[in-house]
């Protein structure tokens, strides 16, 4: 069984948005700083609603914040 993984660009996006802190992002989307840290480290996958809120904060498409790797080469 292959491992599925959601990766993210949150740290990079925060840096490019006036070096936003994890706490500032957490406050904007309504979660704790620990939740943001866990998402950034790949230890927690956000709800779809939270993922969309994050994309809106950075004014980018969802695919620029999160990506999904199903572990299969050449398949979508």
Rosetta silent file (secondary structure, phi, psi, omega in degrees, C-alpha in Angstrom):
SEQUENCE: XXXXXXXXXXXXXXXXXXXXXXXXXXXXXXXXXXXXXXXXXXXXXXXXXXXXXXXXXXXXXXXXXXXXXXXXXXXX
SCORE:     score description
SCORE:     0.000 S_00000001
   1 L     0.000  128.068 -178.788    0.000    0.000    0.000 S_00000001
   2 L   -82.429  152.321 -179.987    1.473    3.355   -1.003 S_00000001
   3 L   -90.500  129.734  177.538    1.587    6.265    1.376 S_00000001
   4 L   -92.654  143.069 -177.386   -0.448    9.328    0.434 S_00000001
   5 E  -142.430  133.592  172.682    0.942   12.677    1.420 S_00000001
   6 E  -101.199  123.485  176.524   -0.320   16.227    1.406 S_00000001
   7 E  -110.087  166.074 -177.184    2.498   18.738    1.198 S_00000001
   8 E  -146.276  163.619  177.879    2.291   22.483    1.560 S_00000001
   9 L  -115.578   27.393 -174.462    4.023   25.768    0.866 S_00000001
  10 H   -60.327  -45.248 -177.812    2.758   27.570    3.956 S_00000001
  11 H   -60.620  -45.875  178.971    6.149   28.561    5.299 S_00000001
  12 H   -62.741  -44.180 -179.886    7.222   30.018    1.948 S_00000001
  13 H   -63.754  -41.322  177.562    3.903   31.824    1.515 S_00000001
  14 H   -60.928  -43.762 -179.147    4.100   33.279    5.020 S_00000001
  15 H   -61.236  -42.284 -177.939    7.623   34.519    4.338 S_00000001
  16 H   -79.117   -3.369  175.541    6.574   36.184    1.094 S_00000001
  17 L  -113.528   68.836  177.209    3.625   37.884    2.807 S_00000001
  18 L    58.100   34.985  178.791    5.549   40.296    5.015 S_00000001
  19 L    50.846   48.214  178.440    7.140   37.440    6.981 S_00000001
  20 L   -57.230  135.892  177.983    3.792   36.552    8.526 S_00000001
  21 L   -82.310  165.571  174.717    4.191   34.525   11.700 S_00000001
  22 H   -60.412  -39.323 -179.796    2.432   31.254   12.390 S_00000001
  23 H   -63.897  -42.033  179.302    0.426   33.081   15.057 S_00000001
  24 H   -62.866  -42.931  177.457   -0.689   35.784   12.614 S_00000001
  25 H   -64.285  -44.052  179.298   -1.846   33.161   10.114 S_00000001
  26 H   -57.602  -44.068  179.313   -3.575   31.208   12.873 S_00000001
  27 H   -62.800  -38.723 -177.875   -5.434   34.328   13.990 S_00000001
  28 H   -69.573  -33.134 -176.953   -6.559   35.079   10.435 S_00000001
  29 H  -103.317   -3.567  173.728   -7.954   31.574    9.804 S_00000001
  30 L    82.473   34.731  175.494   -9.277   30.878   13.297 S_00000001
  31 L  -130.455 -179.760  177.956   -7.020   28.085   14.570 S_00000001
  32 L   -86.598  161.571  176.205   -4.148   27.830   17.050 S_00000001
  33 H   -61.547  -35.669  179.596   -0.502   28.436   16.245 S_00000001
  34 H   -63.162  -34.731  177.230    0.134   24.786   17.096 S_00000001
  35 H   -65.286  -44.257  178.461   -2.302   23.742   14.358 S_00000001
  36 H   -61.585  -44.498  179.607   -0.428   25.854   11.803 S_00000001
  37 H   -60.275  -43.314 -179.726    2.896   24.372   12.965 S_00000001
  38 H   -65.546  -38.918  177.957    1.532   20.828   12.659 S_00000001
  39 H   -65.155  -46.326 -179.918    0.189   21.500    9.158 S_00000001
  40 H   -59.194  -36.837 -179.074    3.500   23.008    8.041 S_00000001
  41 L   -81.263   -4.506 -179.389    5.377   19.945    9.345 S_00000001
  42 L    77.600   16.938 -179.666    3.004   17.580    7.553 S_00000001
  43 L   -91.019  -10.225 -177.138    1.773   16.065   10.815 S_00000001
  44 L  -147.682  134.357  176.830   -1.804   17.238   10.325 S_00000001
  45 L  -100.410  127.924 -177.876   -3.956   17.666    7.235 S_00000001
  46 L   -72.664  160.260  172.245   -6.343   20.615    7.374 S_00000001
  47 L   -65.688  162.509  178.069  -10.024   20.405    6.634 S_00000001
  48 H   -61.422  -41.252  178.843  -11.046   21.467    3.160 S_00000001
  49 H   -60.466  -46.175  179.314  -12.623   24.613    4.602 S_00000001
  50 H   -64.463  -39.911  178.439   -9.417   25.562    6.428 S_00000001
  51 H   -60.455  -43.601  178.777   -7.330   24.878    3.316 S_00000001
  52 H   -66.684  -38.668  177.709   -9.524   27.227    1.265 S_00000001
  53 H   -61.204  -40.588  179.012   -9.356   29.916    3.968 S_00000001
  54 H   -64.062  -44.041  178.998   -5.552   29.743    3.868 S_00000001
  55 H   -60.561  -40.137  179.015   -5.507   30.054    0.094 S_00000001
  56 H   -65.343  -38.641  178.671   -7.774   33.110    0.346 S_00000001
  57 H   -58.346  -42.837 -177.984   -5.478   34.738    2.916 S_00000001
  58 H   -88.316   -4.151  179.523   -2.559   34.452    0.492 S_00000001
  59 L    57.020   45.889  178.419   -4.761   35.261   -2.529 S_00000001
  60 L  -134.426  160.550  175.681   -3.554   32.199   -4.442 S_00000001
  61 L   -64.351  152.708  179.498   -5.224   29.067   -5.820 S_00000001
  62 H   -52.245  -37.354 -177.905   -5.501   26.135   -3.415 S_00000001
  63 H   -66.345  -17.290  175.840   -2.957   24.209   -5.521 S_00000001
  64 H   -84.886  -14.855  178.008   -0.305   26.807   -4.678 S_00000001
  65 H   -96.877  -46.823 -176.099   -0.783   26.162   -0.970 S_00000001
  66 E  -126.074  147.535  172.789   -1.299   22.393   -0.900 S_00000001
  67 E  -137.970  155.937 -175.530   -0.416   19.516   -3.179 S_00000001
  68 E  -120.558  126.578  177.488   -1.239   15.833   -3.019 S_00000001
  69 E  -114.416  115.683 -178.592    1.181   13.030   -3.843 S_00000001
  70 L   -88.977    3.430  176.289   -0.455    9.645   -4.181 S_00000001
  71 L    81.749    2.829 -179.094    2.891    7.849   -4.465 S_00000001
  72 L  -107.479  130.038  179.411    2.266    6.702   -8.048 S_00000001
  73 L   -84.294  132.123  175.602    4.551    7.809  -10.832 S_00000001
  74 L    79.885    1.962  178.342    2.877    8.927  -14.046 S_00000001
  75 L  -113.467  154.642  175.474   -0.705    8.720  -12.780 S_00000001
  76 L  -112.561    0.000    0.000   -3.124   11.460  -11.821 S_00000001
